[in-house]
Amino acid sequence: MKEVKPSKKPLIYYYFIVLIIVLLFNMLLMPMMTKPSVTEVDYGKFMTMAERHQISEVQVQDQEIYFTSKDGETIYKTGKMDDPNLVTMLRESGAKFSQEVVDTTVSPLLSLLSWILPFVIFIAIGQYMSKKLMEKAGGGNSMMFGMGKSNAKIYVQSTEGIHFDDVAGEDEAKENLSEIVEYLHDPTKYTEIGASMPKGILLVGPPGTGKTMLAKAVAGEASVPFFSISGSEFVEMFVGMGASKVRDLFKQAKEKAPCIVFIDEIDAIGKKRDGQFGGNDEREQTLNQLLTEMDGFEGNNGVIILAATNRPESLDPALLRPGRFDRRVPVELPDLKGREDILKVHARKVKVADGVDYNAIARMASGASGAELANIVNEAALRAVRDGRKEVTQADLEESIEVVIAGYQKKNAILTLEEKKVVAYHEIGHALVAACQSHSAPVQKITIVPRTSGALGYTMQVEEGNHYLMSKEELENKIATFTGGRAAEALVFGSITTGASNDIEQATKIARAMITRYGMSEDFGMVAMETVNNQYLGGDSSLACSPQTQADIDRMVVDMVSRQYEKALGILRDNRKKLDQLASFLYEKETITGDEFMSILESEDPSAPEALPETEQE
């Protein structure tokens, strides 16, 4: 089939700009360049030259008089006087009255050049730039000023680049991608049996899990060209430019095959086509061109497409069908072993002291992504430098986890004694309720030091190992633990504060999920009342039920949280003495470890810390 060349319409814009510049040049600059100088003289010299018949032309204005000498080379200007004999004097001098004295005539040759020369210069520049862009692109598909040309960055194999050894915690994803690298190195091993590699591989997962890093690792492992471009770079102001960029990208890729093309954030151009009036036609044209290139009449032999997104549910079904993106590779949050490996990888870049327990740090950083773990190691190194040490210690890493989770310690935040007392009881309430329940994570640390996130204190619980499933009892215990802080305030002080706002939010969220999504309600059973959208971007939920059912759900959520609140109150009443002792100890120390907490809780020593003064009322 004959290839259809892209339109050269963008050249029209270029020549239109040239025409505007030429017009401005002739209307504004040329008169200024050709305007002769004017010599200002007094009125006496004007009268003398008139009497001597030395004036050729004269122009009388409201405030000034312009006149030209007989030789026609000099133009004079003088102020106008109240002279009744002025007209008579000028007639006797033989001067001619002119409508425009200032001579602005230009030679015909100069006038012609002023129009032709700018055109010639700009056309020459345009042809030169067009030629250079065509040579750079390897063909005639380039548009003026790079419009319609792909902005993809090309990477080659480098000894200093990222390799699979530098990516930890995503063994399954690396296995899928290493197969692609092997195919590009030795395709005969696969073609002999009749197998063909997927045309496209889609990396999906939450932000910060290493999708882009995995793609860079492929570039480091494969000795083939690697094209990298973001989905947003295809969208241009002019309609059709995005599709032209897609054509240019695949043209370059086919010329350098075998190669890999990586499109980051592909959801910028790959969203579902809804067909609504007024939609982004440019984006749809770009998507249509991408679909054609990935599965057109010509095969993309040796061109593998990698793409990354954290919104797979928003992509067009035509893009996800077999033959285009054949394989989806989840890049999820790392588990305990993965977090430990990731910490070790990033710890290679810093000087770490001997004896650091990476497993303990990984357990404390439950739910952290690869990017957050890298930030934790970097924060630990910065803390070591601030303290004047040459190595990162276990304490640095533990503190950096708290910095990433809750922010830095607020050095200027000074709580009143009463507020400090309330916060101490609040945090001990959380910890005591958690410790007195089964199936709860052990308490790792309790602090009442304010943080920049707005928290006046927090209680850290750390799971012993991986935890993939949670029973109904465990979820109810978590709700009770969240309500423990408010319960302690009400029990000890007889009043409540605003400090439990985040606890209330978390408890309500768990209770609603139990009823609407997990099927843990006796009234609804195994019926989903809520759907989750954008699971990798916070998981926004939307109810799919009648208004009456929504009212029933709200009532059941209130009942569930209230039951767990009453359970927390009962635990704290039964352990009131320990509550006072632990709150007194935390009040004095401000930060205590889980071991110190459990030691006081399990101790029967009468010399344990006494209760805080004026806090015995219930």
Backbone torsions as a table, in degrees:
resi	resn	phi	psi	omega
1	MET	NA	142.9	-179.5
2	LYS	-76.4	133.0	-178.2
3	GLU	-76.6	132.9	178.2
4	VAL	-88.9	121.7	-179.6
5	LYS	-74.2	145.2	178.6
6	PRO	-67.8	153.2	-179.0
7	SER	-65.5	147.9	178.4
8	LYS	-101.5	24.4	-179.4
9	LYS	-56.8	-33.9	178.5
10	PRO	-56.9	-22.0	177.3
11	LEU	-64.9	-28.6	179.2
12	ILE	-61.1	-40.1	178.3
13	TYR	-61.7	-38.4	-178.4
14	TYR	-64.6	-48.2	-178.2
15	TYR	-68.8	-30.7	175.9
16	PHE	-63.6	-41.3	177.1
17	ILE	-63.7	-40.4	178.8
18	VAL	-60.9	-43.1	-180.0
19	LEU	-60.9	-42.4	178.9
20	ILE	-63.0	-41.4	-179.7
21	ILE	-64.2	-41.5	179.7
22	VAL	-63.9	-43.3	179.2
23	LEU	-62.0	-44.0	178.1
24	LEU	-64.1	-35.9	180.0
25	PHE	-63.4	-44.1	-177.1
26	ASN	-76.4	-32.1	-177.3
27	MET	-83.3	-28.7	-174.2
28	LEU	-112.2	-49.5	-173.4
29	LEU	-78.8	-41.6	-176.5
30	MET	-61.6	-46.6	177.5
31	PRO	-58.4	-35.6	179.4
32	MET	-69.6	-35.3	-178.9
33	MET	-73.5	-33.3	-174.6
34	THR	-95.0	-6.5	-177.1
35	LYS	-72.6	122.0	-179.0
36	PRO	-72.9	165.2	179.6
37	SER	-78.8	150.7	-179.9
38	VAL	-116.1	131.0	-179.8
39	THR	-100.1	127.1	-178.6
40	GLU	-92.2	127.6	-179.5
41	VAL	-129.2	170.8	178.0
42	ASP	-86.0	168.7	-175.7
43	TYR	-66.9	-28.5	179.6
44	GLY	-64.5	-42.2	178.7
45	LYS	-64.8	-36.2	177.6
46	PHE	-61.4	-44.5	-179.7
47	MET	-66.4	-40.0	-179.9
48	THR	-61.8	-45.2	-179.6
49	MET	-67.2	-32.2	177.6
50	ALA	-68.3	-41.8	179.7
51	GLU	-65.7	-32.4	-179.0
52	ARG	-89.6	6.9	179.2
53	HIS	57.6	42.5	-179.8
54	GLN	-102.1	6.6	-177.6
55	ILE	-103.5	129.6	-179.9
56	SER	-91.9	-53.8	179.9
57	GLU	-133.2	151.8	-179.6
58	VAL	-141.4	144.3	175.8
59	GLN	-132.4	120.7	-177.4
60	VAL	-101.6	119.8	177.8
61	GLN	-109.7	-175.4	-175.5
62	ASP	-63.0	-42.9	-174.9
63	GLN	-119.3	-14.3	-173.5
64	GLU	-136.2	159.5	176.9
65	ILE	-125.8	124.1	175.3
66	TYR	-104.7	133.9	178.7
67	PHE	-145.1	151.4	-175.9
68	THR	-115.5	140.2	179.4
69	SER	-72.2	165.1	-177.7
70	LYS	-60.2	-35.5	-178.9
71	ASP	-72.3	-12.3	176.7
72	GLY	74.3	9.8	-176.7
73	GLU	-97.3	-23.6	-173.6
74	THR	-121.8	136.6	175.6
75	ILE	-112.7	130.0	-177.9
76	TYR	-113.0	157.8	176.6
77	LYS	-137.9	135.9	176.4
78	THR	-143.1	162.5	179.1
79	GLY	-76.5	150.8	-178.5
80	LYS	-85.4	132.0	179.2
81	MET	-108.6	162.4	177.5
82	ASP	-81.8	78.1	-174.3
83	ASP	-115.3	106.6	-179.2
84	PRO	-67.9	-20.7	-178.1
85	ASN	-93.6	12.2	-174.1
86	LEU	-64.1	-48.4	-176.9
87	VAL	-64.6	-43.3	-179.5
88	THR	-62.3	-43.0	-179.3
89	MET	-62.6	-40.6	-177.8
90	LEU	-70.4	-35.7	177.9
91	ARG	-65.9	-41.7	179.6
92	GLU	-67.1	-27.9	179.7
93	SER	-76.3	-11.5	-178.9
94	GLY	82.5	11.3	-179.4
95	ALA	-74.3	148.2	177.4
96	LYS	-97.1	134.0	177.0
97	PHE	-81.9	123.9	-175.8
98	SER	-114.7	145.8	175.3
99	GLN	-72.7	-32.0	-179.5
100	GLU	-142.1	105.8	-177.1
101	VAL	-76.4	-39.9	-173.1
102	VAL	-65.4	123.5	-176.7
103	ASP	-84.4	112.8	179.1
104	THR	-115.1	18.2	-180.0
105	THR	-68.1	141.8	179.8
106	VAL	-122.7	148.4	179.7
107	SER	-63.5	146.4	-179.5
108	PRO	-56.6	-37.7	-179.2
109	LEU	-64.5	-43.9	179.3
110	LEU	-65.4	-38.5	177.9
111	SER	-62.9	-41.1	179.3
112	LEU	-66.2	-41.5	-180.0
113	LEU	-65.6	-33.3	-179.0
114	SER	-64.1	-22.7	177.0
115	TRP	-93.9	-39.9	-173.1
116	ILE	-81.7	-41.8	-172.8
117	LEU	-60.1	-45.2	177.3
118	PRO	-60.3	-38.2	177.5
119	PHE	-61.0	-46.0	-178.2
120	VAL	-61.9	-42.9	-177.4
121	ILE	-65.3	-47.5	-177.2
122	PHE	-68.9	-36.2	177.3
123	ILE	-65.7	-39.8	178.4
124	ALA	-63.7	-42.2	178.0
125	ILE	-64.0	-42.3	179.5
126	GLY	-62.0	-43.3	179.2
127	GLN	-65.7	-37.1	179.4
128	TYR	-65.9	-45.7	179.7
129	MET	-65.1	-40.2	179.2
130	SER	-61.9	-41.8	-179.9
131	LYS	-64.3	-42.5	179.9
132	LYS	-65.1	-42.4	178.9
133	LEU	-64.7	-37.9	178.6
134	MET	-66.2	-40.7	178.6
135	GLU	-66.0	-39.1	-179.2
136	LYS	-66.7	-36.8	-179.9
137	ALA	-82.8	-11.8	179.6
138	GLY	79.8	24.1	-179.7
139	GLY	175.2	-171.4	-175.5
140	GLY	-98.4	17.1	-176.7
141	ASN	-89.7	2.2	-177.8
142	SER	-79.4	145.7	177.7
143	MET	-101.3	161.5	178.9
144	MET	-60.7	139.2	-178.9
145	PHE	61.6	21.8	177.2
146	GLY	80.9	3.2	178.7
147	MET	-68.3	131.3	-178.3
148	GLY	87.3	-0.6	179.0
149	LYS	-100.4	138.9	-178.0
150	SER	-67.1	139.7	177.3
151	ASN	-98.8	19.2	-175.8
152	ALA	-63.2	138.9	175.2
153	LYS	-89.2	137.9	-177.3
154	ILE	-107.6	125.0	178.7
155	TYR	-112.9	148.6	174.4
156	VAL	-123.8	171.0	-177.9
157	GLN	-61.7	135.3	-178.2
158	SER	-140.3	139.6	179.5
159	THR	-71.0	-19.6	-178.9
160	GLU	-99.4	3.8	-178.2
161	GLY	-79.8	-177.5	179.5
162	ILE	-85.4	135.2	178.3
163	HIS	-121.9	175.1	-178.8
164	PHE	-62.1	-28.1	178.3
165	ASP	-66.4	-21.5	-179.1
166	ASP	-87.7	-3.6	-179.7
167	VAL	-114.0	119.2	-178.4
168	ALA	-120.6	160.7	175.0
169	GLY	84.4	-0.4	-179.1
170	GLU	-133.4	60.8	-174.7
171	ASP	-65.1	-39.5	-178.8
172	GLU	-65.9	-41.8	178.9
173	ALA	-65.1	-41.2	178.8
174	LYS	-64.0	-36.6	178.8
175	GLU	-64.0	-42.7	177.9
176	ASN	-62.9	-43.3	-176.6
177	LEU	-76.1	-32.3	177.3
178	SER	-64.4	-29.2	176.3
179	GLU	-65.7	-36.5	177.1
180	ILE	-65.6	-42.7	179.0
181	VAL	-62.0	-42.0	178.9
182	GLU	-63.6	-38.8	179.7
183	TYR	-64.3	-40.6	179.6
184	LEU	-68.0	-31.6	178.5
185	HIS	-76.8	-41.3	-175.8
186	ASP	-141.8	80.3	-177.5
187	PRO	-71.0	-21.0	-176.7
188	THR	-62.7	-31.1	180.0
189	LYS	-60.8	-30.7	-179.4
190	TYR	-92.4	-37.0	-178.1
191	THR	-71.1	-25.9	179.4
192	GLU	-61.6	-34.7	-179.5
193	ILE	-93.5	-4.8	178.8
194	GLY	93.5	9.8	-179.1
195	ALA	-86.2	148.8	176.2
196	SER	-130.2	143.8	-178.8
197	MET	-74.6	152.0	175.1
198	PRO	-59.4	142.2	177.2
199	LYS	-70.7	-35.1	-177.5
200	GLY	-138.5	143.7	177.6
201	ILE	-126.3	125.9	-177.1
202	LEU	-106.1	120.6	177.0
203	LEU	-94.2	119.7	-178.3
204	VAL	-123.9	145.2	178.3
205	GLY	165.5	172.5	180.0
206	PRO	-65.6	162.0	176.1
207	PRO	-62.0	141.7	175.0
208	GLY	84.9	7.9	-177.9
209	THR	-89.8	-5.8	174.1
210	GLY	105.2	25.0	179.6
211	LYS	-65.3	-48.9	179.5
212	THR	-66.7	-36.1	179.0
213	MET	-66.1	-37.0	176.1
214	LEU	-62.8	-40.9	177.7
215	ALA	-63.8	-39.7	176.6
216	LYS	-65.9	-34.0	177.4
217	ALA	-65.6	-35.6	175.0
218	VAL	-61.7	-41.6	177.8
219	ALA	-62.8	-35.5	179.3
220	GLY	-73.8	-30.4	-178.2
221	GLU	-84.4	-36.1	-175.1
222	ALA	-87.4	137.7	177.0
223	SER	-94.9	41.3	178.9
224	VAL	-125.0	159.1	177.2
225	PRO	-59.1	145.6	-176.3
226	PHE	-130.6	111.3	179.6
227	PHE	-94.5	129.7	-179.4
228	SER	-125.9	129.0	179.9
229	ILE	-151.6	149.9	177.3
230	SER	-92.7	148.3	-179.8
231	GLY	-60.2	-32.8	-178.4
232	SER	-69.2	-20.1	-178.9
233	GLU	-73.2	-13.7	178.3
234	PHE	-79.9	-23.3	-174.7
235	VAL	-84.3	120.7	-178.1
236	GLU	-120.6	170.2	178.8
237	MET	-71.4	-37.0	-177.3
238	PHE	-89.1	136.2	-179.9
239	VAL	-66.7	133.1	178.8
240	GLY	98.6	-15.2	-178.4
241	MET	-69.9	-36.4	178.9
242	GLY	-63.1	-44.5	177.6
243	ALA	-63.2	-38.2	178.1
244	SER	-64.3	-38.1	178.2
245	LYS	-65.4	-37.8	177.4
246	VAL	-63.0	-44.5	178.0
247	ARG	-60.2	-43.6	-178.6
248	ASP	-66.1	-39.2	179.5
249	LEU	-61.8	-48.2	-178.4
250	PHE	-70.7	-29.4	176.0
251	LYS	-63.5	-46.3	177.6
252	GLN	-63.6	-39.3	-178.9
253	ALA	-65.3	-41.6	-180.0
254	LYS	-65.6	-34.6	178.7
255	GLU	-68.1	-27.8	-177.1
256	LYS	-107.2	12.8	179.6
257	ALA	-60.4	145.9	-0.3
258	PRO	-75.1	143.2	-177.8
259	CYS	-158.5	175.1	179.9
260	ILE	-125.5	133.9	176.6
261	VAL	-113.8	122.3	-179.6
262	PHE	-111.8	121.4	177.9
263	ILE	-112.1	108.1	-179.9
264	ASP	-84.4	146.1	-179.5
265	GLU	51.4	56.0	-176.0
266	ILE	-67.5	-16.4	179.0
267	ASP	-65.3	-13.7	177.4
268	ALA	-65.6	-28.3	179.6
269	ILE	-121.3	-10.4	-173.1
270	GLY	-102.8	18.1	-178.4
271	LYS	-67.6	158.3	-178.8
272	LYS	-60.3	140.0	176.7
273	ARG	-85.8	112.8	-176.8
274	ASP	-92.9	-15.4	177.4
275	GLY	73.4	10.5	-178.9
276	GLN	-74.6	147.9	179.5
277	PHE	-66.2	136.5	178.8
278	GLY	88.2	11.0	178.2
279	GLY	-71.5	172.6	-179.8
280	ASN	-77.0	95.3	-176.9
281	ASP	-66.1	-32.1	179.0
282	GLU	-63.4	-42.8	179.5
283	ARG	-64.9	-40.1	-179.6
284	GLU	-67.6	-38.5	176.1
285	GLN	-62.2	-40.3	178.4
286	THR	-64.2	-43.2	178.4
287	LEU	-63.5	-43.9	179.3
288	ASN	-60.3	-40.3	178.6
289	GLN	-66.7	-37.6	177.9
290	LEU	-65.0	-41.2	177.3
291	LEU	-61.7	-41.4	179.8
292	THR	-64.9	-43.2	-178.6
293	GLU	-66.5	-35.4	-177.6
294	MET	-77.3	-24.0	-178.2
295	ASP	-150.1	57.4	179.3
296	GLY	-96.0	-159.7	179.8
297	PHE	-70.8	-28.2	179.9
298	GLU	-98.8	137.1	177.8
299	GLY	-80.1	143.6	177.7
300	ASN	-89.8	70.1	-176.6
301	ASN	-64.2	120.6	176.8
302	GLY	82.2	3.6	179.0
303	VAL	-107.4	114.4	179.3
304	ILE	-104.9	130.1	-179.0
305	ILE	-101.3	123.4	171.4
306	LEU	-109.7	137.5	177.9
307	ALA	-140.1	151.9	-179.3
308	ALA	-130.0	142.4	176.8
309	THR	-159.7	154.3	171.1
310	ASN	-113.6	16.1	176.3
311	ARG	-134.6	63.9	-177.1
312	PRO	-66.0	-27.2	-177.9
313	GLU	-70.6	-15.3	-179.1
314	SER	-91.8	-5.0	-176.2
315	LEU	-77.7	151.6	-179.8
316	ASP	-67.7	136.0	179.9
317	PRO	-59.1	-31.3	178.8
318	ALA	-65.2	-25.4	179.1
319	LEU	-79.7	-26.4	-174.3
320	LEU	-95.5	-5.2	-175.4
321	ARG	-71.9	156.6	175.7
322	PRO	-57.9	140.0	-175.4
323	GLY	105.9	-20.4	174.0
324	ARG	-115.5	-87.2	172.2
325	PHE	-96.4	92.2	-174.4
326	ASP	-74.6	-28.4	-171.8
327	ARG	-129.6	134.1	175.5
328	ARG	-110.5	124.7	-177.2
329	VAL	-111.5	107.7	177.2
330	PRO	-71.3	134.3	175.2
331	VAL	-119.7	86.0	-171.8
332	GLU	-89.1	175.5	173.8
333	LEU	-63.9	138.4	-175.5
334	PRO	-69.6	150.5	174.3
335	ASP	-83.2	-170.8	-175.8
336	LEU	-59.5	-48.7	179.5
337	LYS	-63.7	-39.9	178.4
338	GLY	-64.3	-41.4	178.4
339	ARG	-63.9	-39.1	178.8
340	GLU	-63.9	-42.7	179.2
341	ASP	-66.0	-39.5	179.6
342	ILE	-64.5	-41.6	177.3
343	LEU	-60.6	-40.4	179.5
344	LYS	-66.6	-37.0	178.6
345	VAL	-63.9	-46.8	-178.6
346	HIS	-74.3	-23.8	178.3
347	ALA	-71.2	-16.2	176.8
348	ARG	-64.1	-26.5	-175.3
349	LYS	-81.8	-12.0	-178.5
350	VAL	-124.6	163.5	177.2
351	LYS	-86.7	115.8	-175.9
352	VAL	-111.9	136.7	178.6
353	ALA	-69.5	158.0	178.3
354	ASP	-69.3	148.7	174.6
355	GLY	87.6	10.6	177.7
356	VAL	-72.7	128.4	-179.0
357	ASP	-93.7	97.0	-177.7
358	TYR	-69.1	-28.3	179.5
359	ASN	-65.2	-40.8	178.4
360	ALA	-65.5	-40.6	178.4
361	ILE	-65.2	-40.2	179.8
362	ALA	-64.3	-38.0	178.4
363	ARG	-67.7	-36.5	178.4
364	MET	-70.3	-27.1	-177.4
365	ALA	-96.8	39.0	-178.9
366	SER	-60.4	132.7	179.3
367	GLY	84.7	1.3	-178.9
368	ALA	-79.7	145.1	176.1
369	SER	-86.3	174.0	179.0
370	GLY	-61.7	-39.7	179.3
371	ALA	-65.8	-38.2	178.6
372	GLU	-68.0	-37.1	177.6
373	LEU	-66.2	-39.2	175.8
374	ALA	-62.7	-38.1	178.2
375	ASN	-67.7	-35.2	178.3
376	ILE	-62.7	-45.3	178.9
377	VAL	-63.8	-41.8	-179.6
378	ASN	-66.3	-41.4	177.4
379	GLU	-62.3	-37.0	177.9
380	ALA	-64.1	-40.9	178.9
381	ALA	-65.6	-40.6	178.3
382	LEU	-64.3	-37.3	179.0
383	ARG	-65.9	-39.2	178.5
384	ALA	-63.7	-39.5	178.7
385	VAL	-66.0	-42.1	179.1
386	ARG	-60.9	-34.1	-179.3
387	ASP	-86.6	1.4	176.7
388	GLY	77.3	25.4	178.9
389	ARG	-106.0	158.5	-176.9
390	LYS	-98.2	-8.1	-177.1
391	GLU	-135.2	153.4	177.6
392	VAL	-88.9	129.2	-177.8
393	THR	-105.6	175.5	177.6
394	GLN	-61.9	-40.2	-179.9
395	ALA	-63.8	-36.2	177.9
396	ASP	-62.6	-43.7	-179.3
397	LEU	-67.1	-40.2	179.3
398	GLU	-65.6	-41.9	179.0
399	GLU	-67.0	-36.2	-179.6
400	SER	-66.3	-30.9	175.2
401	ILE	-62.3	-43.7	178.7
402	GLU	-65.6	-34.2	178.0
403	VAL	-65.0	-43.6	-179.5
404	VAL	-68.1	-37.9	-176.3
405	ILE	-79.7	-49.3	-171.3
406	ALA	-117.5	-3.6	-179.6
407	GLY	92.1	179.0	-179.0
408	TYR	-76.2	158.9	175.5
409	GLN	-68.8	135.4	178.9
410	LYS	-87.1	105.6	-175.1
411	LYS	-73.9	-26.6	-176.3
412	ASN	-95.0	-1.5	-179.8
413	ALA	-83.1	111.1	-178.5
414	ILE	-112.7	111.8	178.9
415	LEU	-82.5	147.8	172.3
416	THR	-70.1	163.1	-179.1
417	LEU	-60.5	-38.1	179.9
418	GLU	-67.5	-42.3	178.5
419	GLU	-64.9	-42.1	178.9
420	LYS	-61.7	-38.0	178.6
421	LYS	-65.0	-43.2	179.9
422	VAL	-63.5	-43.6	-179.4
423	VAL	-64.9	-38.5	179.1
424	ALA	-62.1	-47.0	178.1
425	TYR	-65.2	-37.1	-179.5
426	HIS	-60.7	-49.5	-177.1
427	GLU	-70.4	-37.5	176.7
428	ILE	-66.3	-31.9	175.9
429	GLY	-60.0	-45.0	175.9
430	HIS	-58.1	-52.7	-173.9
431	ALA	-64.4	-40.1	-176.8
432	LEU	-68.8	-41.5	177.9
433	VAL	-64.1	-40.7	179.1
434	ALA	-64.3	-41.8	-176.4
435	ALA	-71.6	-28.6	-177.1
436	CYS	-87.4	0.6	177.6
437	GLN	-109.6	148.7	173.8
438	SER	-81.9	161.5	179.1
439	HIS	62.2	30.8	175.7
440	SER	-114.3	146.1	179.4
441	ALA	-67.6	140.8	179.4
442	PRO	-62.2	149.4	177.7
443	VAL	-77.5	128.4	-179.5
444	GLN	-98.8	-38.6	-174.8
445	LYS	-161.0	145.0	175.7
446	ILE	-132.2	132.7	-179.2
447	THR	-143.5	150.6	174.2
448	ILE	-120.7	25.7	176.0
449	VAL	-86.1	121.9	-178.5
450	PRO	-61.5	148.3	-179.9
451	ARG	-120.4	161.8	-177.7
452	THR	-68.9	-16.3	177.6
453	SER	-72.7	-10.1	-178.2
454	GLY	106.7	-10.0	179.3
455	ALA	-74.2	132.3	176.4
456	LEU	-86.1	-8.9	178.3
457	GLY	176.7	167.2	177.4
458	TYR	-159.8	159.5	176.6
459	THR	-117.0	122.7	-177.9
460	MET	-100.0	124.0	174.5
461	GLN	-111.9	139.5	-176.0
462	VAL	-127.6	124.9	176.6
463	GLU	-69.9	150.3	-179.8
464	GLU	-74.0	-30.6	-178.0
465	GLY	-153.8	-161.5	178.2
466	ASN	-68.0	141.4	-177.9
467	HIS	-135.8	101.6	-174.7
468	TYR	-98.9	-29.4	-179.1
469	LEU	-120.7	148.5	176.5
470	MET	-129.7	130.7	179.5
471	SER	-81.2	170.2	178.6
472	LYS	-62.3	-38.9	179.5
473	GLU	-64.0	-39.7	-179.9
474	GLU	-66.1	-40.5	178.3
475	LEU	-66.0	-40.1	177.2
476	GLU	-64.5	-37.8	177.0
477	ASN	-64.1	-37.5	177.8
478	LYS	-63.9	-40.3	177.5
479	ILE	-62.8	-43.2	178.9
480	ALA	-61.9	-39.1	179.1
481	THR	-64.7	-41.5	178.4
482	PHE	-63.2	-34.3	-179.5
483	THR	-83.3	-7.7	-176.8
484	GLY	-61.3	-35.5	-179.5
485	GLY	-65.2	-47.9	178.5
486	ARG	-64.3	-38.8	179.5
487	ALA	-62.2	-39.3	178.8
488	ALA	-65.2	-40.8	178.4
489	GLU	-61.4	-47.8	-178.4
490	ALA	-65.7	-37.4	-177.7
491	LEU	-69.9	-43.3	-172.4
492	VAL	-86.5	-44.8	-172.2
493	PHE	-101.6	-12.3	-179.1
494	GLY	72.0	11.4	177.9
495	SER	-147.4	167.8	-178.0
496	ILE	-125.4	159.0	-178.0
497	THR	-124.6	-178.6	179.3
498	THR	-83.9	1.0	-174.5
499	GLY	-68.8	-11.4	-176.1
500	ALA	-99.1	15.2	-174.9
501	SER	-60.8	-46.3	180.0
502	ASN	-68.6	-36.0	177.2
503	ASP	-61.4	-42.6	179.7
504	ILE	-63.2	-41.4	-179.7
505	GLU	-62.8	-45.5	-179.0
506	GLN	-66.8	-42.5	179.9
507	ALA	-63.0	-41.8	179.3
508	THR	-65.5	-39.0	-179.9
509	LYS	-62.8	-43.1	179.4
510	ILE	-66.8	-44.8	-178.8
511	ALA	-61.9	-41.9	179.8
512	ARG	-66.7	-39.7	178.6
513	ALA	-64.9	-38.0	178.4
514	MET	-60.2	-37.4	-176.2
515	ILE	-82.9	-43.4	-171.0
516	THR	-93.6	-22.8	-174.1
517	ARG	-121.6	-34.6	-173.5
518	TYR	-93.7	-3.0	178.8
519	GLY	64.2	36.0	-177.6
520	MET	-104.7	25.1	177.7
521	SER	-112.5	134.7	179.7
522	GLU	-68.9	-29.0	-177.9
523	ASP	-74.3	-39.8	-175.7
524	PHE	-100.0	-25.7	-179.3
525	GLY	64.7	-141.8	-175.5
526	MET	-89.7	59.7	177.7
527	VAL	-124.5	127.2	-179.9
528	ALA	-82.7	121.4	178.4
529	MET	-102.8	-4.2	-173.8
530	GLU	-143.2	140.9	176.2
531	THR	-116.1	148.8	-178.2
532	VAL	-106.3	128.4	176.6
533	ASN	-110.3	151.4	178.7
534	ASN	52.7	59.3	-175.0
535	GLN	-61.5	-24.8	179.8
536	TYR	-91.7	-3.7	-178.4
537	LEU	-126.4	52.8	176.2
538	GLY	97.8	-21.6	176.6
539	GLY	68.0	58.5	175.7
540	ASP	-63.3	137.4	-176.7
541	SER	-115.0	153.5	178.1
542	SER	-140.4	134.4	-179.8
543	LEU	-76.4	142.3	178.8
544	ALA	-126.7	68.4	-177.9
545	CYS	-156.0	174.3	-177.5
546	SER	-75.3	161.0	177.6
547	PRO	-58.2	-35.7	179.1
548	GLN	-64.8	-41.5	178.2
549	THR	-66.2	-37.6	177.2
550	GLN	-61.3	-40.1	177.6
551	ALA	-64.0	-39.0	177.8
552	ASP	-65.1	-38.8	178.9
553	ILE	-63.3	-44.5	179.4
554	ASP	-59.5	-42.0	-180.0
555	ARG	-64.6	-42.7	-179.3
556	MET	-67.9	-33.8	177.4
557	VAL	-64.5	-44.5	179.0
558	VAL	-62.3	-42.3	-179.3
559	ASP	-64.0	-42.8	-177.5
560	MET	-64.9	-46.6	179.9
561	VAL	-65.6	-37.3	179.8
562	SER	-65.0	-40.8	178.5
563	ARG	-61.8	-42.9	-179.7
564	GLN	-70.7	-31.1	175.6
565	TYR	-65.0	-42.3	177.6
566	GLU	-65.4	-36.7	177.5
567	LYS	-64.8	-41.2	178.0
568	ALA	-63.4	-41.2	177.1
569	LEU	-60.3	-41.7	179.2
570	GLY	-63.6	-40.5	178.8
571	ILE	-63.4	-43.2	-178.1
572	LEU	-70.0	-34.9	176.3
573	ARG	-64.1	-42.6	-179.2
574	ASP	-67.7	-23.6	-177.9
575	ASN	-120.6	38.9	-175.3
576	ARG	-61.6	-39.2	-179.1
577	LYS	-63.2	-44.9	178.4
578	LYS	-64.9	-35.6	178.0
579	LEU	-59.9	-44.8	179.5
580	ASP	-67.1	-42.0	-179.5
581	GLN	-63.5	-46.5	-177.9
582	LEU	-67.6	-39.4	178.3
583	ALA	-64.4	-38.5	177.6
584	SER	-64.0	-41.9	180.0
585	PHE	-66.0	-42.8	179.5
586	LEU	-67.9	-35.5	178.7
587	TYR	-60.0	-39.8	-178.7
588	GLU	-77.9	-43.3	-174.1
589	LYS	-85.2	-28.1	-176.2
590	GLU	71.9	-32.8	176.4
591	THR	-139.8	127.2	177.8
592	ILE	-131.4	155.1	-179.8
593	THR	-89.0	168.9	177.1
594	GLY	-64.6	-34.9	178.8
595	ASP	-65.9	-42.1	177.9
596	GLU	-64.1	-40.3	179.2
597	PHE	-61.3	-48.6	-178.3
598	MET	-68.5	-31.4	179.7
599	SER	-63.4	-45.1	178.4
600	ILE	-69.9	-38.5	-177.9
601	LEU	-64.5	-37.8	-177.0
602	GLU	-92.1	-8.0	-176.4
603	SER	-81.2	144.6	174.5
604	GLU	-111.8	17.0	-177.6
605	ASP	-70.8	123.8	179.3
606	PRO	-67.9	-15.4	-180.0
607	SER	-84.9	10.5	178.0
608	ALA	-62.6	161.0	-177.2
609	PRO	-54.7	139.8	179.2
610	GLU	-79.0	168.2	178.6
611	ALA	-70.3	155.6	176.6
612	LEU	-68.7	147.2	-179.6
613	PRO	-67.7	149.6	175.0
614	GLU	59.9	35.3	178.9
615	THR	-132.4	25.3	-174.5
616	GLU	-92.5	-10.2	-176.9
617	GLN	-73.2	148.9	-179.9
618	GLU	-118.1	NA	NA
